[in-house]
Amino acid sequence: MSITATPGGPVRRLAGLLHRRPYLRLATLLSAPLLWLVVAYLGSLAALFAAAFWTTDDFTGEVVKQFNLDNFQELWSQTVYRTITVRSVGVAAAVTVIDAAVAFPMAFYMAKIASPRAQRWLVIAVLTPLWASYLVKAYAWRIMFSGSGVLSWILDPFGIHGPGYGLPATITTLAYLWLPYMILPIYAGLERLPNSLLDAAGDLGARTFRTFRTVIWPVAVPAVIAGSIFTFSLSLGDYITVKIVGGKSQLIGNVVYDNIGAADNLPFAAAVATIPVVIMVIYLVAVRRTGALDNL
């Protein structure tokens, strides 16, 4: 038996109401994803910030749900945590700069030089590493940086030892892992650059550097910043790569992980986890004030 909407029936009245009020139709469509965002993401973030103001009883190990600033006072007073924060920001910045330097020429070739058929294959080639497991890629770099790995095998004839595990290995591995997240935004941004502007710059006698500075770079800046948000934030909160190739290095993510696991101090881990959140908020506000995101 089929159900039809009779004239003046509830289905017809509901359809008419949605037709007359587009904002209500939009709210109905967005209600489910917004509910998921509020409950799953903002709710968990609120729980994180709330837990950061709790403490753990040293004798029983139970969480004491009383508001205090002990965790943040410890973070501020201990030099080691400030050092780890500065080191984490430095690693994230280095990864972002390396990825931008490597991604820009690749993205420019994909967008402005390669044929349409080659563009499709290059995009697939960029996306392919994302299909592989994170752990597989990280452990592959661990093998390369080991004492008997590929790097040592290449450098040994020159009397040079490989870098081994540590911050250089961490930066290299993270730069490889997040490189596609920098290439794709820059590629999309450069695709919007009309070829006629490049031809006009050449016709007017602009040299390569001047064309890059006055024509290409202003268009590419929003795309580079968009890619930097991915590479910087992902590197800032990563802890697995540091565990695998970082040696004895400590970053923010490791401190959070260690306090959740071995130390079993969830409130302090939550307080440490607020550091990358605050850093990213400051970064996004600074980027927004420059106006670089207006054209994204």
C-alpha positions as CSV (number, residue, x, y, z in Angstrom):
1,M,0.0,0.0,0.0
2,S,1.4,3.4,-0.9
3,I,1.0,6.5,1.3
4,T,0.3,9.7,-0.5
5,A,0.1,13.2,0.8
6,T,-3.6,14.3,0.8
7,P,-4.4,18.0,0.2
8,G,-4.2,19.8,3.5
9,G,-2.6,16.7,5.2
10,P,0.3,17.0,7.7
11,V,2.9,16.1,5.0
12,R,1.6,18.8,2.7
13,R,1.6,21.4,5.5
14,L,5.1,20.4,6.6
15,A,6.4,20.7,3.0
16,G,4.7,24.1,2.6
17,L,6.2,25.3,5.9
18,L,9.7,24.3,4.8
19,H,9.2,25.9,1.4
20,R,8.1,29.2,2.9
21,R,11.0,29.3,5.4
22,P,14.3,28.4,3.8
23,Y,16.2,29.0,7.1
24,L,14.1,26.3,8.7
25,R,14.9,23.9,5.9
26,L,18.6,24.7,6.3
27,A,18.4,24.1,10.1
28,T,16.7,20.8,9.5
29,L,19.4,19.6,7.1
30,L,22.2,20.7,9.5
31,S,20.7,19.6,12.7
32,A,22.2,16.0,12.7
33,P,25.8,17.0,11.8
34,L,25.7,20.0,14.2
35,L,24.4,17.7,17.0
36,W,27.2,15.3,16.3
37,L,29.7,18.2,16.3
38,V,28.4,19.6,19.6
39,V,28.2,16.2,21.4
40,A,31.3,14.4,20.0
41,Y,33.8,17.2,19.4
42,L,32.9,20.2,21.5
43,G,31.6,18.0,24.3
44,S,34.9,16.1,24.5
45,L,36.9,19.3,24.3
46,A,34.8,20.8,27.2
47,A,35.5,17.6,29.2
48,L,39.2,18.0,28.5
49,F,39.3,21.6,29.8
50,A,37.2,20.7,32.8
51,A,39.5,17.8,33.7
52,A,42.5,20.1,33.4
53,F,41.4,21.8,36.6
54,W,41.1,18.6,38.6
55,T,43.8,16.8,40.5
56,T,44.8,13.3,41.4
57,D,45.0,12.1,45.0
58,D,48.6,11.0,45.6
59,F,47.6,8.3,48.1
60,T,44.5,6.7,46.5
61,G,45.1,7.6,42.8
62,E,41.5,8.8,42.6
63,V,40.6,11.9,40.6
64,V,39.6,14.8,42.8
65,K,37.0,16.8,41.0
66,Q,37.6,20.1,42.7
67,F,38.5,23.3,40.8
68,N,42.1,24.4,41.2
69,L,45.1,25.6,39.2
70,D,47.7,23.2,40.6
71,N,48.3,21.5,37.2
72,F,48.8,24.8,35.4
73,Q,51.1,26.1,38.2
74,E,53.2,23.0,37.9
75,L,53.4,23.4,34.1
76,W,54.5,27.1,34.5
77,S,57.0,26.5,37.3
78,Q,58.8,23.5,35.9
79,T,61.4,24.5,33.3
80,V,61.3,21.1,31.6
81,Y,57.7,21.6,30.4
82,R,58.5,25.0,28.9
83,T,61.5,23.4,27.2
84,I,59.3,20.6,25.8
85,T,56.7,23.2,24.6
86,V,59.4,25.3,22.8
87,R,60.9,22.1,21.3
88,S,57.4,20.9,20.1
89,V,56.7,24.3,18.4
90,G,60.1,24.2,16.8
91,V,59.6,20.7,15.4
92,A,56.2,21.7,14.1
93,A,57.5,24.8,12.5
94,A,60.5,23.0,10.9
95,V,58.1,20.4,9.5
96,T,55.9,23.1,8.1
97,V,58.8,25.0,6.4
98,I,60.2,21.8,4.9
99,D,56.9,20.7,3.6
100,A,56.2,24.1,2.1
101,A,59.6,24.2,0.4
102,V,59.1,20.7,-1.0
103,A,55.4,21.0,-1.9
104,F,55.5,24.3,-3.7
105,P,57.5,23.3,-6.8
106,M,55.7,20.0,-7.0
107,A,52.3,21.7,-6.8
108,F,53.3,24.3,-9.3
109,Y,54.4,21.7,-11.8
110,M,51.1,19.8,-11.2
111,A,49.0,22.9,-11.7
112,K,50.8,24.8,-14.5
113,I,53.2,22.6,-16.4
114,A,51.9,19.0,-16.4
115,S,49.3,17.9,-19.0
116,P,45.7,17.2,-17.7
117,R,46.3,13.5,-18.0
118,A,49.6,13.8,-16.0
119,Q,47.9,16.0,-13.4
120,R,45.4,13.2,-12.6
121,W,48.2,10.7,-12.2
122,L,50.3,13.0,-10.1
123,V,47.3,13.7,-7.8
124,I,46.9,9.9,-7.4
125,A,50.6,9.6,-6.6
126,V,50.4,12.3,-3.9
127,L,47.3,10.6,-2.4
128,T,48.8,7.1,-2.5
129,P,51.0,7.4,0.7
130,L,47.8,8.3,2.6
131,W,46.4,4.9,1.9
132,A,49.2,3.2,3.7
133,S,49.2,2.6,7.4
134,Y,50.7,5.4,9.6
135,L,52.7,2.8,11.6
136,V,54.0,1.1,8.5
137,K,55.4,4.4,7.2
138,A,56.8,5.4,10.5
139,Y,58.6,2.1,11.1
140,A,59.9,2.2,7.5
141,W,61.7,5.4,8.5
142,R,62.9,3.8,11.7
143,I,64.6,1.1,9.6
144,M,66.2,3.7,7.4
145,F,67.6,5.7,10.4
146,S,68.8,2.6,12.2
147,G,72.6,1.9,12.5
148,S,72.3,-0.7,9.7
149,G,69.7,1.2,7.7
150,V,69.8,2.7,4.2
151,L,71.2,6.1,5.3
152,S,74.1,4.5,7.2
153,W,74.8,2.3,4.2
154,I,75.0,5.3,1.9
155,L,77.1,7.5,4.2
156,D,79.5,4.9,5.5
157,P,81.8,4.9,2.4
158,F,82.3,8.7,3.0
159,G,83.2,8.1,6.7
160,I,80.0,9.8,7.9
161,H,77.7,8.2,10.4
162,G,73.9,8.3,10.0
163,P,71.9,10.7,12.1
164,G,70.3,7.9,14.1
165,Y,67.2,8.5,16.2
166,G,66.4,11.9,17.6
167,L,64.9,15.2,16.6
168,P,66.3,15.2,13.0
169,A,64.7,11.8,12.4
170,T,61.4,13.0,13.9
171,I,61.3,16.1,11.7
172,T,62.1,14.1,8.6
173,T,59.5,11.4,9.3
174,L,56.8,14.0,10.2
175,A,57.6,16.0,7.1
176,Y,57.2,12.9,4.9
177,L,53.9,11.9,6.7
178,W,52.2,15.3,6.3
179,L,53.6,16.3,2.9
180,P,50.4,15.5,1.0
181,Y,48.4,17.8,3.3
182,M,50.6,20.7,2.1
183,I,50.8,19.7,-1.6
184,L,47.0,19.4,-2.2
185,P,46.0,22.9,-0.9
186,I,48.8,24.6,-2.8
187,Y,47.9,22.7,-5.9
188,A,44.3,23.7,-5.6
189,G,45.3,27.4,-5.0
190,L,47.7,27.5,-8.0
191,E,45.0,26.0,-10.2
192,R,43.0,29.2,-9.7
193,L,45.9,31.3,-11.0
194,P,45.1,32.2,-14.6
195,N,47.8,31.4,-17.1
196,S,47.2,34.7,-18.8
197,L,48.7,36.5,-15.7
198,L,51.9,34.5,-16.1
199,D,52.0,35.2,-19.9
200,A,51.4,38.9,-19.2
201,A,54.2,39.1,-16.7
202,G,56.5,37.5,-19.2
203,D,55.4,39.9,-22.0
204,L,56.0,42.9,-19.7
205,G,59.6,41.7,-19.1
206,A,59.3,40.4,-15.6
207,R,62.0,38.0,-14.6
208,T,61.3,34.7,-12.9
209,F,61.8,36.0,-9.3
210,R,59.7,39.1,-9.9
211,T,56.9,37.0,-11.5
212,F,57.0,34.7,-8.5
213,R,57.0,37.6,-6.0
214,T,54.3,39.7,-7.6
215,V,52.0,37.2,-9.4
216,I,52.4,33.7,-8.1
217,W,53.1,34.2,-4.4
218,P,50.2,36.5,-3.5
219,V,47.8,33.9,-5.0
220,A,49.5,31.0,-3.3
221,V,49.8,32.5,0.2
222,P,46.3,31.5,1.4
223,A,46.9,27.9,0.1
224,V,50.3,27.7,1.8
225,I,48.7,28.9,5.1
226,A,45.9,26.4,4.7
227,G,48.5,23.6,4.3
228,S,50.5,24.9,7.2
229,I,47.5,24.6,9.5
230,F,47.4,20.9,8.8
231,T,51.2,20.2,9.0
232,F,51.7,22.4,12.0
233,S,48.8,21.1,14.1
234,L,49.4,17.5,13.2
235,S,53.1,17.7,14.1
236,L,52.4,19.6,17.3
237,G,50.2,16.9,18.7
238,D,52.0,13.8,17.4
239,Y,53.5,11.4,19.8
240,I,53.7,8.1,17.9
241,T,56.5,9.2,15.5
242,V,58.6,10.5,18.4
243,K,58.2,7.1,20.2
244,I,59.4,5.3,17.1
245,V,62.2,7.4,15.7
246,G,62.7,10.2,18.3
247,G,65.0,8.3,20.6
248,K,65.0,10.1,24.0
249,S,63.3,13.2,22.7
250,Q,60.2,14.4,24.4
251,L,57.4,16.4,22.8
252,I,54.0,17.6,24.1
253,G,52.3,14.5,22.8
254,N,54.6,12.2,24.7
255,V,54.0,14.0,28.0
256,V,50.2,13.6,27.5
257,Y,50.6,9.9,26.6
258,D,52.9,9.1,29.5
259,N,50.6,10.8,32.1
260,I,47.6,8.9,30.8
261,G,49.4,5.6,30.8
262,A,52.3,5.0,33.1
263,A,51.7,7.9,35.5
264,D,47.9,7.5,35.5
265,N,47.4,11.2,36.0
266,L,44.5,12.2,33.7
267,P,44.0,15.7,35.1
268,F,47.7,16.7,34.5
269,A,47.5,15.0,31.0
270,A,44.5,17.1,30.2
271,A,46.3,20.3,31.4
272,V,49.2,19.5,29.1
273,A,46.9,18.8,26.2
274,T,45.5,22.3,26.4
275,I,48.9,23.7,25.4
276,P,48.7,22.7,21.7
277,V,45.0,23.8,21.7
278,V,46.0,27.3,22.9
279,I,48.9,27.5,20.5
280,M,46.7,26.6,17.5
281,V,44.1,29.1,18.6
282,I,46.7,31.9,18.8
283,Y,48.1,30.8,15.4
284,L,44.7,30.8,13.7
285,V,43.8,34.3,15.2
286,A,47.2,35.6,14.0
287,V,46.6,34.2,10.5
288,R,43.0,35.5,10.4
289,R,44.2,39.0,11.3
290,T,46.5,39.0,8.3
291,G,43.5,38.4,6.0
292,A,45.3,35.5,4.3
293,L,42.3,33.2,4.8
294,D,39.7,35.5,3.2
295,N,40.2,34.0,-0.2
296,L,40.2,30.4,0.8
